[in-house]
Structures are given as C-alpha cells and as structure tokens.
Amino acid sequence: MAATDFKDYYAILGVSKTASPEEIKQAFRKLARKFHPDVNPNNKQAEARFKEVNEAYEVLSDTDKRKKYDQFGQYWKQAGEGFPPGGVGVDMGGFDFSQYGNFDEFINELLGRFGGSTPRNGRQSYSYRTSTGAPNGFGGFNDFGFQDTGGGAIQDSEAAIALTFSEAFHGVQKRFSLGNETLDVRIPAGAKPGNRLRVRGKGQINPMTQQRGDLYLKVELQPHSFFQIEGDNLVCEVAITPDEATLGASIDVPTPDGTVNVKLPAGVRSGQSLRLRGKGWPLAKGGRGDQFVKVAIIPPKELSQQEREYYEKIRAIRTYNPRSHLQQVKL
C-alpha cells in the first residue's frame, strides 16, 4: 500500500483513537444510516462513503485487527499476513519489501532501530515507546513517542480508573483482571483527577523484543452530590435563609471528617465563601488543603400566614435599599 492510499479509519468514523468499542459502534451505526444506499439511491458519493464506513468498522471493531492497525498503521495487513521471504521481489504499492527477511526487519528500518552495531545507511539509532489500548475494557491511547536512548524497545499502556470521592480521599486497593492475571493496585490517599499511577511491568508485551512495558492508570473522579474538588481544596454550597443571612447564625456543614458548626457573620452575602482550614483534600507531602463553603441565600417558597405577616411588616419598615446606587446609572 502506498502511503497516499492510507485510510485513517478513526477519522472516517469521526472518533478518537481512544474511543471505546461502544463509541465506535455508535458512530458506525449513525454513519451507516446516513450513507446507506437505500437512503441515497443512485448517489455514487454516498455509496463510496458507505463502503469506507463499513471498511473502517470492520477493522476497528475487531480487537486483533485494531491492535495491528494502531501499531503498524498502513502496514497492518502485512503485519498480520507476514512479508514475502527474502530474495523474492514483490511490488506492494510501489514499495519493494524483498530486501527485508521479515516484517520485524521492516519496522526496525522504518523506526530507525537496528539490531546491528552500525545502523543501515548511517541513520541514527532510536528506541521507541508505544502506548496501546489495554485489554479488558481498560481503554487506552495509541501513538509513537521516540526517544534517543539507544536501548531496547518498551511498550507501555495507559488506562482510566474511576474512583469515588471516598476511595480517592482515603485511598483504596482495587483488583483487576488483566488478561490471565489478577492485578491488585493500591491507590494512595489523595489521588486527584489526571493523576497517573505507574504499575511496573504490567503493560503490553512488545512483539519485537518480548519486553513488557508499564501500565499507567489515569485517575478519573466520579461526581459527588455535595463536594467538588478544586486543586487541593474542596468546595461545597450551603443554603441559608434570609433571616440567617441578615442576623447571622450557626449552621452545621458536612466535611470529610464529619459535621462541623460554622458561624455565619451577620450580613453575609449570597455567593460569599467561608474557609474551613485543613478540611480539604489530602496533600502529597502530608497535611490537607482547605474546604470552602459557598453561601446561597434561598427564600422560602411557601410561607405560613404568620410568616407572611412578619415579612410584610419588615417590608413596610425596611430602610435599606440595595438598589439605591442604580439611580446614578446612565448610558
């Protein structure tokens, strides 16, 4: 296959290289309905797109084919079928592979990494890192990152790991099935979204060197009904009544350590935040961040007859006008 004939199956389906099998299936169904010949009679362009979509889905929906496609790109078919033996001239898209004894030799040439002490054609010798999709629904990414180390090739994997707020805050041990292996991973307390945890020697096996890379677990945090995390701090919102805002009050606020009593100053404004020092997220070097309590003044939707009477009396005698400054506003 010539380089100009290469088809980006991910682009054809409109998905990323990290797309899950379900996302790939959904994208395929959507495009298949759009370009189906029954929907587009006598439309050659739609027919061609329909064939492309089917071709892309056939490869990306097959775990083995997708792995070869991600690793070898336009040469994925040759990787699966093997190259012609050395000495036999075969024209494949204008490229003569007969100079290579096997596919590994071709990839070594392509990446500039050679087994001999002197690189062919005087090119620089490189090793490479390949991150591929991890098995059993881990979901990964695929790309080549080259580094001039001169060492052996390694193949790492990256996977997402979803944690609850409690698991991330306190730390947890998770057990996974990784192929035929059972893997126990200890997540330290204070893990935050985007953190990458390294599990040595549990990545993919490189088909060229048989060396095994590392597994990187990228932390994802499931939403919490009350807390949000911002940097090293926790943020929450607490509703108060108009009288509590006006007169001040003491209210109970949940924290990771249990409920604490917080004093509201008289005249606190809606949207104002109160700091609870040391009640936030665990820090990597010890200690804790802070918790910020955002105040939201919520008026009652329903009033008793007596409450309504008192509110009306307050309105009748009120001297404060929070909009008095608007009288000076001009365009």
Contacts in CASP RR format, 6 or more apart in sequence:
PFRMAT RR
TARGET T0000
AUTHOR 0000-0000-0000
METHOD contacts of the structure
MODEL  1
MAATDFKDYYAILGVSKTASPEEIKQAFRKLARKFHPDVNPNNKQAEARF
KEVNEAYEVLSDTDKRKKYDQFGQYWKQAGEGFPPGGVGVDMGGFDFSQY
GNFDEFINELLGRFGGSTPRNGRQSYSYRTSTGAPNGFGGFNDFGFQDTG
GGAIQDSEAAIALTFSEAFHGVQKRFSLGNETLDVRIPAGAKPGNRLRVR
GKGQINPMTQQRGDLYLKVELQPHSFFQIEGDNLVCEVAITPDEATLGAS
IDVPTPDGTVNVKLPAGVRSGQSLRLRGKGWPLAKGGRGDQFVKVAIIPP
KELSQQEREYYEKIRAIRTYNPRSHLQQVKL
1 74 0 8 1.000
1 75 0 8 1.000
1 77 0 8 1.000
1 92 0 8 1.000
1 93 0 8 1.000
2 93 0 8 1.000
2 94 0 8 1.000
2 95 0 8 1.000
3 74 0 8 1.000
5 74 0 8 1.000
5 93 0 8 1.000
6 73 0 8 1.000
6 74 0 8 1.000
7 52 0 8 1.000
7 55 0 8 1.000
7 56 0 8 1.000
9 55 0 8 1.000
9 56 0 8 1.000
9 59 0 8 1.000
9 60 0 8 1.000
9 69 0 8 1.000
10 16 0 8 1.000
10 17 0 8 1.000
10 19 0 8 1.000
10 56 0 8 1.000
10 60 0 8 1.000
12 52 0 8 1.000
12 53 0 8 1.000
12 55 0 8 1.000
12 56 0 8 1.000
13 19 0 8 1.000
13 24 0 8 1.000
13 27 0 8 1.000
13 28 0 8 1.000
13 31 0 8 1.000
13 53 0 8 1.000
13 56 0 8 1.000
13 57 0 8 1.000
13 60 0 8 1.000
14 27 0 8 1.000
15 23 0 8 1.000
15 24 0 8 1.000
15 27 0 8 1.000
17 70 0 8 1.000
17 141 0 8 1.000
17 142 0 8 1.000
17 143 0 8 1.000
18 139 0 8 1.000
18 140 0 8 1.000
18 141 0 8 1.000
18 142 0 8 1.000
19 27 0 8 1.000
20 137 0 8 1.000
20 139 0 8 1.000
21 61 0 8 1.000
24 57 0 8 1.000
24 60 0 8 1.000
24 61 0 8 1.000
25 57 0 8 1.000
25 61 0 8 1.000
28 53 0 8 1.000
28 56 0 8 1.000
28 57 0 8 1.000
28 61 0 8 1.000
31 49 0 8 1.000
31 53 0 8 1.000
32 50 0 8 1.000
32 53 0 8 1.000
32 54 0 8 1.000
32 57 0 8 1.000
33 39 0 8 1.000
35 46 0 8 1.000
35 47 0 8 1.000
35 49 0 8 1.000
35 50 0 8 1.000
35 53 0 8 1.000
36 50 0 8 1.000
37 43 0 8 1.000
37 46 0 8 1.000
37 47 0 8 1.000
37 50 0 8 1.000
39 46 0 8 1.000
40 46 0 8 1.000
40 47 0 8 1.000
40 50 0 8 1.000
58 65 0 8 1.000
59 65 0 8 1.000
59 66 0 8 1.000
59 69 0 8 1.000
59 76 0 8 1.000
60 66 0 8 1.000
60 69 0 8 1.000
65 76 0 8 1.000
67 132 0 8 1.000
67 133 0 8 1.000
68 76 0 8 1.000
68 77 0 8 1.000
68 79 0 8 1.000
68 80 0 8 1.000
69 76 0 8 1.000
70 132 0 8 1.000
70 133 0 8 1.000
70 142 0 8 1.000
71 79 0 8 1.000
71 130 0 8 1.000
71 132 0 8 1.000
71 142 0 8 1.000
71 207 0 8 1.000
72 78 0 8 1.000
72 79 0 8 1.000
72 107 0 8 1.000
75 103 0 8 1.000
75 106 0 8 1.000
78 92 0 8 1.000
78 97 0 8 1.000
78 103 0 8 1.000
78 106 0 8 1.000
79 103 0 8 1.000
80 103 0 8 1.000
82 102 0 8 1.000
82 103 0 8 1.000
83 97 0 8 1.000
83 100 0 8 1.000
83 101 0 8 1.000
83 102 0 8 1.000
83 103 0 8 1.000
83 106 0 8 1.000
84 90 0 8 1.000
84 97 0 8 1.000
84 98 0 8 1.000
85 101 0 8 1.000
86 98 0 8 1.000
86 99 0 8 1.000
86 100 0 8 1.000
86 101 0 8 1.000
87 98 0 8 1.000
88 98 0 8 1.000
89 96 0 8 1.000
89 97 0 8 1.000
89 98 0 8 1.000
90 96 0 8 1.000
90 97 0 8 1.000
90 98 0 8 1.000
97 106 0 8 1.000
100 106 0 8 1.000
100 109 0 8 1.000
104 207 0 8 1.000
104 208 0 8 1.000
107 208 0 8 1.000
108 114 0 8 1.000
108 115 0 8 1.000
108 208 0 8 1.000
109 120 0 8 1.000
111 126 0 8 1.000
111 128 0 8 1.000
111 144 0 8 1.000
111 146 0 8 1.000
112 119 0 8 1.000
112 123 0 8 1.000
112 124 0 8 1.000
112 125 0 8 1.000
112 126 0 8 1.000
113 125 0 8 1.000
113 126 0 8 1.000
113 127 0 8 1.000
113 128 0 8 1.000
113 150 0 8 1.000
113 152 0 8 1.000
113 153 0 8 1.000
114 120 0 8 1.000
114 125 0 8 1.000
119 125 0 8 1.000
124 148 0 8 1.000
125 150 0 8 1.000
126 146 0 8 1.000
126 147 0 8 1.000
126 148 0 8 1.000
126 149 0 8 1.000
126 150 0 8 1.000
127 146 0 8 1.000
127 147 0 8 1.000
127 148 0 8 1.000
127 149 0 8 1.000
127 150 0 8 1.000
127 151 0 8 1.000
127 152 0 8 1.000
127 153 0 8 1.000
127 154 0 8 1.000
128 144 0 8 1.000
128 145 0 8 1.000
128 146 0 8 1.000
128 147 0 8 1.000
128 153 0 8 1.000
129 144 0 8 1.000
129 145 0 8 1.000
129 146 0 8 1.000
129 147 0 8 1.000
129 153 0 8 1.000
129 154 0 8 1.000
129 155 0 8 1.000
129 156 0 8 1.000
130 142 0 8 1.000
130 143 0 8 1.000
130 144 0 8 1.000
130 145 0 8 1.000
130 153 0 8 1.000
130 155 0 8 1.000
130 156 0 8 1.000
130 204 0 8 1.000
130 206 0 8 1.000
131 140 0 8 1.000
131 141 0 8 1.000
131 142 0 8 1.000
131 143 0 8 1.000
131 155 0 8 1.000
131 156 0 8 1.000
131 157 0 8 1.000
131 158 0 8 1.000
131 216 0 8 1.000
132 140 0 8 1.000
132 142 0 8 1.000
132 155 0 8 1.000
132 157 0 8 1.000
132 204 0 8 1.000
133 139 0 8 1.000
133 140 0 8 1.000
133 141 0 8 1.000
133 142 0 8 1.000
133 157 0 8 1.000
133 158 0 8 1.000
133 159 0 8 1.000
133 204 0 8 1.000
134 140 0 8 1.000
134 157 0 8 1.000
134 158 0 8 1.000
134 159 0 8 1.000
134 178 0 8 1.000
134 203 0 8 1.000
134 204 0 8 1.000
134 215 0 8 1.000
135 178 0 8 1.000
135 179 0 8 1.000
136 176 0 8 1.000
136 177 0 8 1.000
136 178 0 8 1.000
136 179 0 8 1.000
137 159 0 8 1.000
138 157 0 8 1.000
138 159 0 8 1.000
138 160 0 8 1.000
138 176 0 8 1.000
138 178 0 8 1.000
139 159 0 8 1.000
139 160 0 8 1.000
140 157 0 8 1.000
140 158 0 8 1.000
140 159 0 8 1.000
140 160 0 8 1.000
141 158 0 8 1.000
152 209 0 8 1.000
152 211 0 8 1.000
153 206 0 8 1.000
153 208 0 8 1.000
153 209 0 8 1.000
153 211 0 8 1.000
154 206 0 8 1.000
154 209 0 8 1.000
154 211 0 8 1.000
154 213 0 8 1.000
154 214 0 8 1.000
155 203 0 8 1.000
155 204 0 8 1.000
155 205 0 8 1.000
155 206 0 8 1.000
155 211 0 8 1.000
155 212 0 8 1.000
155 213 0 8 1.000
156 203 0 8 1.000
156 204 0 8 1.000
156 213 0 8 1.000
156 214 0 8 1.000
156 215 0 8 1.000
156 216 0 8 1.000
157 202 0 8 1.000
157 203 0 8 1.000
157 204 0 8 1.000
157 213 0 8 1.000
157 214 0 8 1.000
157 215 0 8 1.000
157 216 0 8 1.000
158 196 0 8 1.000
158 215 0 8 1.000
158 216 0 8 1.000
158 217 0 8 1.000
158 218 0 8 1.000
159 215 0 8 1.000
159 216 0 8 1.000
159 217 0 8 1.000
159 218 0 8 1.000
160 217 0 8 1.000
160 218 0 8 1.000
160 220 0 8 1.000
161 174 0 8 1.000
161 185 0 8 1.000
161 187 0 8 1.000
161 197 0 8 1.000
161 217 0 8 1.000
161 218 0 8 1.000
161 219 0 8 1.000
161 220 0 8 1.000
162 220 0 8 1.000
162 221 0 8 1.000
162 222 0 8 1.000
163 172 0 8 1.000
163 187 0 8 1.000
163 191 0 8 1.000
163 219 0 8 1.000
163 220 0 8 1.000
163 221 0 8 1.000
163 222 0 8 1.000
164 221 0 8 1.000
164 222 0 8 1.000
164 224 0 8 1.000
165 221 0 8 1.000
165 222 0 8 1.000
165 224 0 8 1.000
165 227 0 8 1.000
165 229 0 8 1.000
167 187 0 8 1.000
168 187 0 8 1.000
168 190 0 8 1.000
168 191 0 8 1.000
168 192 0 8 1.000
168 219 0 8 1.000
168 221 0 8 1.000
169 189 0 8 1.000
169 190 0 8 1.000
169 256 0 8 1.000
169 281 0 8 1.000
169 282 0 8 1.000
170 189 0 8 1.000
171 186 0 8 1.000
171 187 0 8 1.000
171 188 0 8 1.000
171 189 0 8 1.000
171 190 0 8 1.000
171 191 0 8 1.000
172 186 0 8 1.000
172 187 0 8 1.000
173 184 0 8 1.000
173 185 0 8 1.000
173 186 0 8 1.000
173 187 0 8 1.000
174 184 0 8 1.000
174 185 0 8 1.000
174 187 0 8 1.000
175 182 0 8 1.000
175 183 0 8 1.000
175 184 0 8 1.000
175 185 0 8 1.000
176 182 0 8 1.000
176 183 0 8 1.000
176 185 0 8 1.000
177 183 0 8 1.000
178 202 0 8 1.000
178 215 0 8 1.000
181 202 0 8 1.000
183 199 0 8 1.000
183 202 0 8 1.000
185 197 0 8 1.000
185 199 0 8 1.000
185 217 0 8 1.000
187 197 0 8 1.000
187 219 0 8 1.000
189 282 0 8 1.000
190 281 0 8 1.000
190 282 0 8 1.000
190 283 0 8 1.000
190 284 0 8 1.000
191 197 0 8 1.000
191 219 0 8 1.000
192 219 0 8 1.000
192 221 0 8 1.000
192 229 0 8 1.000
192 231 0 8 1.000
192 281 0 8 1.000
193 219 0 8 1.000
193 220 0 8 1.000
193 221 0 8 1.000
193 229 0 8 1.000
194 218 0 8 1.000
194 219 0 8 1.000
194 220 0 8 1.000
195 218 0 8 1.000
195 219 0 8 1.000
196 216 0 8 1.000
196 217 0 8 1.000
196 218 0 8 1.000
196 219 0 8 1.000
197 216 0 8 1.000
197 217 0 8 1.000
197 219 0 8 1.000
198 214 0 8 1.000
198 215 0 8 1.000
198 216 0 8 1.000
199 214 0 8 1.000
199 215 0 8 1.000
199 216 0 8 1.000
199 217 0 8 1.000
200 214 0 8 1.000
201 212 0 8 1.000
201 213 0 8 1.000
201 214 0 8 1.000
201 215 0 8 1.000
202 212 0 8 1.000
202 213 0 8 1.000
202 214 0 8 1.000
202 215 0 8 1.000
203 212 0 8 1.000
203 213 0 8 1.000
203 214 0 8 1.000
203 215 0 8 1.000
204 212 0 8 1.000
204 213 0 8 1.000
205 211 0 8 1.000
205 212 0 8 1.000
205 213 0 8 1.000
206 212 0 8 1.000
206 213 0 8 1.000
221 229 0 8 1.000
226 236 0 8 1.000
226 254 0 8 1.000
227 234 0 8 1.000
227 235 0 8 1.000
227 236 0 8 1.000
227 256 0 8 1.000
228 234 0 8 1.000
228 235 0 8 1.000
228 236 0 8 1.000
229 235 0 8 1.000
229 281 0 8 1.000
230 292 0 8 1.000
231 281 0 8 1.000
232 280 0 8 1.000
232 281 0 8 1.000
232 283 0 8 1.000
232 288 0 8 1.000
232 289 0 8 1.000
232 290 0 8 1.000
233 280 0 8 1.000
233 281 0 8 1.000
233 289 0 8 1.000
233 290 0 8 1.000
233 291 0 8 1.000
233 292 0 8 1.000
234 255 0 8 1.000
234 256 0 8 1.000
234 279 0 8 1.000
234 280 0 8 1.000
234 281 0 8 1.000
234 289 0 8 1.000
234 290 0 8 1.000
234 291 0 8 1.000
234 292 0 8 1.000
235 273 0 8 1.000
235 291 0 8 1.000
235 292 0 8 1.000
235 294 0 8 1.000
236 253 0 8 1.000
236 254 0 8 1.000
236 291 0 8 1.000
236 292 0 8 1.000
236 293 0 8 1.000
236 294 0 8 1.000
237 293 0 8 1.000
237 294 0 8 1.000
237 295 0 8 1.000
237 296 0 8 1.000
238 251 0 8 1.000
238 253 0 8 1.000
238 293 0 8 1.000
238 294 0 8 1.000
238 295 0 8 1.000
238 296 0 8 1.000
239 296 0 8 1.000
239 297 0 8 1.000
239 298 0 8 1.000
240 249 0 8 1.000
240 251 0 8 1.000
240 264 0 8 1.000
240 268 0 8 1.000
240 295 0 8 1.000
240 296 0 8 1.000
240 297 0 8 1.000
240 298 0 8 1.000
241 297 0 8 1.000
241 298 0 8 1.000
241 299 0 8 1.000
241 300 0 8 1.000
242 297 0 8 1.000
242 299 0 8 1.000
243 249 0 8 1.000
244 251 0 8 1.000
244 264 0 8 1.000
245 264 0 8 1.000
245 267 0 8 1.000
245 268 0 8 1.000
245 269 0 8 1.000
245 270 0 8 1.000
245 295 0 8 1.000
245 297 0 8 1.000
246 266 0 8 1.000
246 267 0 8 1.000
247 266 0 8 1.000
248 263 0 8 1.000
248 264 0 8 1.000
248 265 0 8 1.000
248 266 0 8 1.000
248 267 0 8 1.000
248 268 0 8 1.000
249 263 0 8 1.000
249 264 0 8 1.000
250 261 0 8 1.000
250 262 0 8 1.000
250 263 0 8 1.000
250 264 0 8 1.000
251 261 0 8 1.000
251 262 0 8 1.000
251 264 0 8 1.000
252 259 0 8 1.000
252 260 0 8 1.000
252 261 0 8 1.000
252 262 0 8 1.000
253 259 0 8 1.000
253 260 0 8 1.000
253 261 0 8 1.000
253 262 0 8 1.000
253 276 0 8 1.000
253 293 0 8 1.000
255 276 0 8 1.000
255 279 0 8 1.000
255 280 0 8 1.000
255 291 0 8 1.000
256 279 0 8 1.000
256 280 0 8 1.000
256 291 0 8 1.000
257 279 0 8 1.000
260 276 0 8 1.000
260 279 0 8 1.000
262 274 0 8 1.000
262 276 0 8 1.000
262 293 0 8 1.000
264 274 0 8 1.000
264 295 0 8 1.000
268 295 0 8 1.000
269 295 0 8 1.000
269 297 0 8 1.000
270 295 0 8 1.000
270 296 0 8 1.000
270 297 0 8 1.000
271 294 0 8 1.000
271 295 0 8 1.000
271 296 0 8 1.000
272 294 0 8 1.000
272 295 0 8 1.000
273 292 0 8 1.000
273 293 0 8 1.000
273 294 0 8 1.000
273 295 0 8 1.000
274 292 0 8 1.000
274 293 0 8 1.000
274 295 0 8 1.000
275 290 0 8 1.000
275 291 0 8 1.000
275 292 0 8 1.000
275 293 0 8 1.000
276 290 0 8 1.000
276 291 0 8 1.000
276 292 0 8 1.000
276 293 0 8 1.000
277 290 0 8 1.000
278 287 0 8 1.000
278 288 0 8 1.000
278 289 0 8 1.000
278 290 0 8 1.000
278 291 0 8 1.000
279 288 0 8 1.000
279 289 0 8 1.000
279 290 0 8 1.000
279 291 0 8 1.000
280 288 0 8 1.000
280 289 0 8 1.000
280 290 0 8 1.000
280 291 0 8 1.000
281 288 0 8 1.000
281 289 0 8 1.000
282 288 0 8 1.000
282 289 0 8 1.000
283 289 0 8 1.000
300 307 0 8 1.000
303 311 0 8 1.000
END
